[in-house]
Amino acid sequence: MLFDERRNSDLLFSAADERWRAEVMRRFGGGRGGADPGAALHRGEPGSYLRKTFDARERTYRRWLQVRGLGDFRLCAPAHRPEPLDFVALFVGRVPHRHRPDWH
């Protein structure tokens, strides 16, 4: 049963996404990568066909996440990224001991 729900959510989201992307391309031109769900312009005006396709895409996306037990990552704050290690300093011993790998 779960497999069928996942497969159905894949198909529904794929179809809704394709329809929305096609409408964005029809209205604004550009390549397939140009459609951005986060851009207010690509959501369309209330009542427009673009808005209807966008809303259908969002509903099927939320269902796709729900079937998989996932949350919407777009609502999360960006994760903190640590500073990259200076590998030259690492090998010549200028990095504090806690950052050195134990290669003994």
C-alpha positions as a LaTeX table, in Angstrom:
\begin{tabular}{lrrr}
\hline
Residue & $x$ (\AA) & $y$ (\AA) & $z$ (\AA) \\
\hline
Met1 & 0.00 & 0.00 & 0.00 \\
Leu2 & 2.76 & 2.43 & 0.96 \\
Phe3 & 4.57 & 1.66 & $-2.30$ \\
Asp4 & 1.43 & 2.53 & $-4.27$ \\
Glu5 & 1.00 & 5.80 & $-2.37$ \\
Arg6 & 4.62 & 6.74 & $-3.04$ \\
Arg7 & 4.34 & 5.88 & $-6.70$ \\
Asn8 & 1.08 & 7.81 & $-7.02$ \\
Ser9 & 2.56 & 10.83 & $-5.26$ \\
Asp10 & 5.55 & 10.69 & $-7.64$ \\
Leu11 & 3.29 & 10.63 & $-10.67$ \\
Leu12 & 0.96 & 13.35 & $-9.41$ \\
Phe13 & 3.78 & 15.69 & $-8.40$ \\
Ser14 & 5.63 & 15.08 & $-11.65$ \\
Ala15 & 2.52 & 15.88 & $-13.71$ \\
Ala16 & 1.66 & 19.00 & $-11.68$ \\
Asp17 & 5.26 & 20.23 & $-11.79$ \\
Glu18 & 5.47 & 19.69 & $-15.55$ \\
Arg19 & 2.21 & 21.56 & $-16.16$ \\
Trp20 & 3.34 & 24.49 & $-13.97$ \\
Arg21 & 6.78 & 24.64 & $-15.65$ \\
Ala22 & 5.17 & 24.58 & $-19.08$ \\
Glu23 & 2.95 & 27.51 & $-18.12$ \\
Val24 & 5.92 & 29.47 & $-16.74$ \\
Met25 & 7.82 & 28.85 & $-20.00$ \\
Arg26 & 4.79 & 29.82 & $-22.08$ \\
Arg27 & 4.41 & 33.10 & $-20.20$ \\
Phe28 & 8.00 & 34.10 & $-19.58$ \\
Gly29 & 10.10 & 32.04 & $-21.98$ \\
Gly30 & 13.47 & 30.69 & $-21.00$ \\
Gly31 & 14.79 & 27.20 & $-20.39$ \\
Arg32 & 13.44 & 24.47 & $-18.16$ \\
Gly33 & 15.67 & 25.56 & $-15.30$ \\
Gly34 & 14.18 & 29.07 & $-15.30$ \\
Ala35 & 11.02 & 28.19 & $-13.37$ \\
Asp36 & 11.43 & 29.05 & $-9.69$ \\
Pro37 & 8.62 & 28.15 & $-7.26$ \\
Gly38 & 10.04 & 30.68 & $-4.80$ \\
Ala39 & 9.70 & 33.59 & $-7.22$ \\
Ala40 & 6.46 & 35.52 & $-6.68$ \\
Leu41 & 6.32 & 36.25 & $-10.41$ \\
His42 & 6.23 & 32.52 & $-11.21$ \\
Arg43 & 3.30 & 31.95 & $-8.85$ \\
Gly44 & 0.92 & 34.04 & $-10.94$ \\
Glu45 & $-1.90$ & 36.38 & $-10.05$ \\
Pro46 & $-4.83$ & 35.04 & $-7.99$ \\
Gly47 & $-7.35$ & 33.33 & $-10.25$ \\
Ser48 & $-4.93$ & 32.98 & $-13.19$ \\
Tyr49 & $-4.13$ & 29.65 & $-14.83$ \\
Leu50 & $-0.53$ & 30.06 & $-13.67$ \\
Arg51 & $-1.69$ & 30.41 & $-10.04$ \\
Lys52 & $-3.92$ & 27.35 & $-10.39$ \\
Thr53 & $-1.05$ & 25.26 & $-11.74$ \\
Phe54 & 1.23 & 26.60 & $-9.00$ \\
Asp55 & $-1.31$ & 25.77 & $-6.28$ \\
Ala56 & $-1.80$ & 22.27 & $-7.69$ \\
Arg57 & 1.97 & 21.79 & $-7.72$ \\
Glu58 & 2.23 & 22.91 & $-4.08$ \\
Arg59 & $-0.57$ & 20.55 & $-2.98$ \\
Thr60 & 1.01 & 17.57 & $-4.71$ \\
Tyr61 & 4.45 & 18.54 & $-3.35$ \\
Arg62 & 3.11 & 18.62 & 0.22 \\
Arg63 & 1.45 & 15.23 & $-0.37$ \\
Trp64 & 4.72 & 13.87 & $-1.78$ \\
Leu65 & 6.51 & 14.96 & 1.42 \\
Gln66 & 3.75 & 13.61 & 3.66 \\
Val67 & 3.80 & 10.14 & 2.10 \\
Arg68 & 7.53 & 9.97 & 2.78 \\
Gly69 & 7.29 & 11.33 & 6.31 \\
Leu70 & 9.39 & 14.38 & 5.42 \\
Gly71 & 9.02 & 18.01 & 6.37 \\
Asp72 & 9.19 & 20.92 & 3.97 \\
Phe73 & 12.86 & 21.86 & 3.95 \\
Arg74 & 11.98 & 25.27 & 2.49 \\
Leu75 & 10.62 & 26.29 & 5.91 \\
Cys76 & 13.89 & 25.55 & 7.74 \\
Ala77 & 16.54 & 28.10 & 8.57 \\
Pro78 & 19.77 & 27.65 & 6.62 \\
Ala79 & 22.23 & 25.40 & 8.41 \\
His80 & 25.41 & 26.89 & 9.80 \\
Arg81 & 28.39 & 25.92 & 7.73 \\
Pro82 & 31.68 & 25.60 & 9.58 \\
Glu83 & 34.75 & 27.36 & 8.27 \\
Pro84 & 36.71 & 25.19 & 5.83 \\
Leu85 & 39.96 & 23.76 & 7.11 \\
Asp86 & 43.21 & 25.16 & 5.76 \\
Phe87 & 44.81 & 21.90 & 4.61 \\
Val88 & 48.25 & 23.45 & 4.11 \\
Ala89 & 48.25 & 24.65 & 7.71 \\
Leu90 & 46.94 & 21.25 & 8.77 \\
Phe91 & 49.93 & 19.43 & 7.29 \\
Val92 & 52.56 & 21.84 & 8.61 \\
Gly93 & 51.09 & 21.77 & 12.10 \\
Arg94 & 49.60 & 25.26 & 12.44 \\
Val95 & 46.09 & 24.05 & 13.14 \\
Pro96 & 44.97 & 23.59 & 16.75 \\
His97 & 45.23 & 20.00 & 17.95 \\
Arg98 & 41.45 & 19.45 & 18.07 \\
His99 & 41.29 & 19.93 & 14.27 \\
Arg100 & 44.16 & 17.57 & 13.48 \\
Pro101 & 43.34 & 14.07 & 12.33 \\
Asp102 & 44.91 & 11.28 & 14.33 \\
Trp103 & 47.18 & 9.57 & 11.75 \\
His104 & 49.59 & 7.86 & 14.15 \\
\hline
\end{tabular}
